[in-house]
Amino acid sequence: MTDLLDYADQVWRGEASTGVYHSGRLREDGLHEVADGVWMWPAFGNVYLFPTADGLFCFDTGEKRTAGDLFNATRARTDAPLHTAVYSHGHIDHVFGVGPFDVEAGERGWRRPTVVAHENTPPRFRRYAATAGYNTVINQRQFQSPGFRWPTEYRHPDVTYRDTSALRIGELDVQLRHARGETDDATIAWLPERRILCCGDFFIWSSPNPGNPQKVQRYAAEWAEALRWMAGLGAELLLPGHGVPIVGADRIRTALTDTAEFLQTLHDQTVEAMNAGATLDEVVHGVTAPAELLAKPYLKPSYDEPEFVVRNIWRLYGGWYDGNPANLKPARTEDFSREIAALAGGADRLAARARELLAAGEHRLAGHFAQLAADAAPDDHTAHATRAEVFTALEKAATSTMAKGVYAWAAAESQAVLDGTDHAEQLRTRTAGRTRWAI
């Protein structure tokens, strides 16, 4: 069995990557005891179980595909019923593990587990059901997962709260606090007698993700505020929503304050530029994250990217208008692209220029010209061959999951035109052998 805490120490020191964690191999060892009476299920969305005299307390419950595995791993450790489960937020990698325990309770005549969440979680579930088609598409794109389907039925909480709540399960004192960050329904659990902090996705061993370009509004400044509050608790064990635990008050304080500083500097630079009258283009290309923070093993932009965070801060304060009056009521994309192609001498000239720019290492400009060529001539194979080539190169160069997903989706679209195949089949071919997740 992998010594999870030894591995976590190596990750903190930069002697190991999070690759073993993300591979899913740690789940093969079942529940990991990370402290006396604290079990961790290292799933894509982590699950934490605490045995008490009243039964099990669970913080987060994981995703649908591993719900049965979580149940079996728990039952390999204990026959105690699940007493209470708390959702850190309503994302689907955190809310689908209670089902087998509900079934068990019905079969054995036990009280059904009580699920606790913030009051914004049920409205989130209703929104998810209403926009299931859209969420299917954006998650297929973000995670290159063509077979994924967004769920429409959820295990709703039995109890909700607004700002704070206190739970007592057996001898365990659990204090819940709401804050906005990745979502508007996030819950933090603080176990003061144990000095244990369950922070959900406020910390994920990657640069924080309040910038996701395909999801609803997120809250960078409030995220930073919540991190600073957590840093002041004096926790000795941090249990994150994704990634490995952090042990030790000094390390925890450092990780949380560094992450808060990362978000705060992006927020403050963006707002300062907005107040000075900058356009979105000027803000996106002018705001930078401190290099010393990006070098931290827990702040590398492997999922989100700083410039996406900047865009979401703009959206929060400035709406969707980007400061370019031509974009206020733009022409149809294909009409604009055809005009550019006509000026350039045809879509083939745009495609040729895209390839020249790509060869020169000007990836962003190459993407513009490749997209213009395909939009101007949507049935032209040269345009689509160029688009597939350019966005494949952009995918390979990108560091974040979010960027890689969008670029791979575009490349697969054009490759499907070239091969006369289905777009989904192209994605399956490109991602064969990869582990794909959706949140």
JOUR-V213112 format. One record per run of one state. SS is the DSSP state (H for helix, E for strand, C for the rest). FROM is the first residue (numbers start at 1). LEN is the number of residues. If there is no record, write none. Layout:
ss from len
SS FROM LEN
SS FROM LEN
This chain:
ss from len
C 1 3
H 4 10
C 14 5
H 19 5
C 24 1
H 25 5
C 30 2
E 32 4
C 36 2
E 38 4
C 42 5
E 47 6
C 53 2
E 55 5
C 60 4
H 64 12
C 76 6
E 82 5
C 87 12
H 99 10
C 109 5
E 114 5
C 119 1
H 120 11
C 131 1
H 132 12
C 144 15
E 159 3
C 162 2
E 164 6
C 170 2
E 172 8
C 180 6
E 186 6
C 192 4
E 196 5
C 201 19
H 220 12
C 232 5
E 237 4
C 241 5
E 246 2
C 248 1
H 249 27
C 276 4
H 280 7
C 287 4
H 291 4
C 295 11
H 306 13
C 319 6
H 325 3
C 328 5
H 333 12
C 345 2
H 347 13
C 360 3
H 363 14
C 377 4
H 381 17
C 398 3
H 401 19
C 420 3
H 423 8
C 431 9
